[in-house]
Amino acid sequence: MPIAYHRSSDGALEAVTSTKGVWWRNLREQQEIWVVHRGAVRQARVEVITGDAAAITKALRSRDACRRLLVPAAIEQTVLLRIHLLPSPDKVGRP
């Protein structure tokens, strides 16, 4: 599913969505996922954050005005996804 994201100061990709959607719920049980980022398939870890008003507010403030319109106004109806891309196999080195 295509999503808009923002890169946080620690390098994680942050995306927000509504709690009313169902697609993000599949990520709650996942420890590692595969994402397509900038045309490359990458392995990643994802954190699903709900109910943390401070973290969600911070993520929303770091987004440009246009992207803020893509999420619900109420913090309690917002889900924050923090996606941590894992090193590419070619950058890790092979045994």
Backbone hydrogen bonds in HBPLUS format (Angstrom, degrees):
<---DONOR---> <-ACCEPTOR-->    atom                        ^
c    i                          cat <-CA-CA->   ^        H-A-AA   ^      H-
h    n   atom  resd res      DA  || num        DHA   H-A  angle D-A-AA Bond
n    s   type  num  typ     dist DA aas  dist angle  dist       angle   num
A0006-HIS N   A0014-GLU O   2.86 MM   8  5.15 145.6  1.97 138.5 149.8     1
A0014-GLU N   A0006-HIS O   2.69 MM   8  5.15 166.7  1.70 156.1 161.1     2
A0008-SER N   A0012-ALA O   2.80 MM   4  5.40 165.5  1.82 166.0 168.5     3
A0011-GLY N   A0008-SER O   2.97 MM   3  5.25 163.1  2.00 113.7 117.7     4
A0013-LEU N   A0083-ILE O   2.82 MM  70  4.91 171.1  1.83 149.2 148.0     5
A0083-ILE N   A0013-LEU O   2.72 MM  70  4.91 172.7  1.73 154.4 156.8     6
A0015-ALA N   A0081-LEU O   2.97 MM  66  5.15 157.6  2.02 145.7 153.0     7
A0081-LEU N   A0015-ALA O   2.76 MM  66  5.15 173.0  1.76 165.1 165.6     8
A0017-THR N   A0079-VAL O   3.00 MM  62  5.28 149.2  2.10 143.4 152.2     9
A0079-VAL N   A0017-THR O   2.76 MM  62  5.28 165.0  1.79 156.6 158.6    10
A0021-GLY N   A0018-SER O   3.27 MM   3  5.69 153.3  2.34 107.3 113.7    11
A0019-THR N   A0077-GLN O   2.90 MM  58  5.13 152.4  1.98 125.4 128.3    12
A0025-ARG N   A0022-VAL O   3.15 MM   3  5.60 145.6  2.27 112.0 121.6    13
A0026-ASN N   A0023-TRP O   3.28 MM   3  5.96 157.6  2.33 116.1 121.1    14
A0027-LEU N   A0024-TRP O   2.97 MM   3  5.48 154.8  2.03 112.4 120.4    15
A0028-ARG N   A0025-ARG O   3.31 MM   3  5.51 157.1  2.37 104.6 110.8    16
A0030-GLN N   A0027-LEU O   3.20 MM   3  5.11 144.1  2.33  98.3 108.8    17
A0033-ILE N   A0044-ALA O   2.71 MM  11  5.27 161.1  1.74 151.9 158.7    18
A0044-ALA N   A0033-ILE O   2.80 MM  11  5.27 155.6  1.86 153.7 154.6    19
A0035-VAL N   A0042-ARG O   2.77 MM   7  5.29 164.1  1.79 158.6 164.0    20
A0042-ARG N   A0035-VAL O   2.65 MM   7  5.29 169.4  1.67 166.1 170.1    21
A0037-HIS N   A0040-ALA O   2.84 MM   3  5.36 158.5  1.89 158.1 152.8    22
A0040-ALA N   A0037-HIS O   3.12 MM   3  5.36 167.3  2.14 112.6 116.0    23
A0086-LEU N   A0043-GLN O   2.85 MM  43  5.59 171.7  1.85 149.4 148.8    24
A0045-ARG N   A0084-HIS O   2.91 MM  39  5.11 157.2  1.96 140.0 145.2    25
A0084-HIS N   A0045-ARG O   2.75 MM  39  5.11 168.4  1.77 161.8 164.5    26
A0047-GLU N   A0082-ARG O   2.84 MM  35  5.05 153.7  1.91 141.5 150.5    27
A0082-ARG N   A0047-GLU O   2.95 MM  35  5.05 161.9  1.98 145.7 151.2    28
A0049-ILE N   A0080-LEU O   2.77 MM  31  4.97 167.0  1.79 160.5 162.5    29
A0080-LEU N   A0049-ILE O   2.92 MM  31  4.97 174.9  1.92 152.7 153.4    30
A0056-ILE N   A0052-ASP O   3.01 MM   4  6.22 169.5  2.02 164.6 168.0    31
A0057-THR N   A0053-ALA O   2.88 MM   4  5.85 162.0  1.91 147.1 152.8    32
A0058-LYS N   A0054-ALA O   2.99 MM   4  6.11 160.8  2.03 145.3 150.7    33
A0059-ALA N   A0055-ALA O   3.03 MM   4  6.22 159.1  2.07 145.0 150.6    34
A0060-LEU N   A0056-ILE O   2.92 MM   4  6.15 158.3  1.97 150.8 156.8    35
A0061-ARG N   A0057-THR O   2.93 MM   4  6.12 156.0  1.99 151.6 157.9    36
A0062-SER N   A0058-LYS O   3.24 MM   4  6.41 138.9  2.41 141.9 151.4    37
A0063-ARG N   A0060-LEU O   3.22 MM   3  5.43 160.4  2.26 106.5 112.5    38
A0068-ARG N   A0064-ASP O   3.13 MM   4  6.42 142.0  2.28 150.0 161.3    39
A0069-LEU N   A0066-CYS O   3.21 MM   3  5.60 143.6  2.35 105.0 114.2    40
A0070-LEU N   A0067-ARG O   3.06 MM   3  5.36 158.5  2.11 108.9 115.7    41
A0077-GLN N   A0074-ALA O   2.99 MM   3  5.39 157.8  2.04 111.2 118.5    42
A0078-THR N   A0075-ILE O   3.02 MM   3  5.18 155.8  2.08 119.2 118.3    43
A0091-LYS N   A0088-SER O   2.84 MM   3  5.26 148.9  1.93 113.3 123.4    44
A0092-VAL N   A0088-SER O   3.19 MM   4  6.48 127.6  2.48 147.9 162.3    45
A0092-VAL N   A0089-PRO O   3.27 MM   3  5.19 143.8  2.41  96.5 106.5    46
A0093-GLY N   A0089-PRO O   3.39 MM   4  6.51 156.5  2.45 152.4 155.0    47
